[in-house]
Amino acid sequence: MSESASRLPPSGIGKLQASDFLKGLVKSCGGLIVGIVIKLVQNKFKLPAYSEIEPLLEATAYFFLGYLGINAASNNEGQLFTKDKATLTVDAKQAEEADIPAKQETVPLPYNKTNQ
């Protein structure tokens, strides 16, 4: 168990994974599609000229490169320009054996008299 305590996740500062490229590409192309749809609506559903789409293509490229840059500059916890932090991954069976309570996401309910 001490071996996994010192290991770092595969993603960290200065490292990019294939999923980072895919997410950046999907997000930037999604923005491009939205921009083209807006141009179509403004032109009364006539296909816009390349000169109208060229700024959108440029913004798409800038967004993609910026997305990759932010991912490369952040550590495994999403903090910019800081070293990676060691994490420990424990599955549910190991957590039960070690009496570690499992982390559960809970949403607080609004308080009213019926919740008592």
JOUR-V766990 format. One record per helix or strand of 3 or more residues. SS is the DSSP state (H for helix, E for strand). FROM is the first residue (numbers start at 1). TO is the last residue. If there is no record, write none. Layout:
# JOUR-V766990
{{SS/FROM/TO} {SS/FROM/TO}}
This chain:
# JOUR-V766990
{{H/2/6} {H/18/42} {H/50/73} {H/92/97} {H/113/115}}
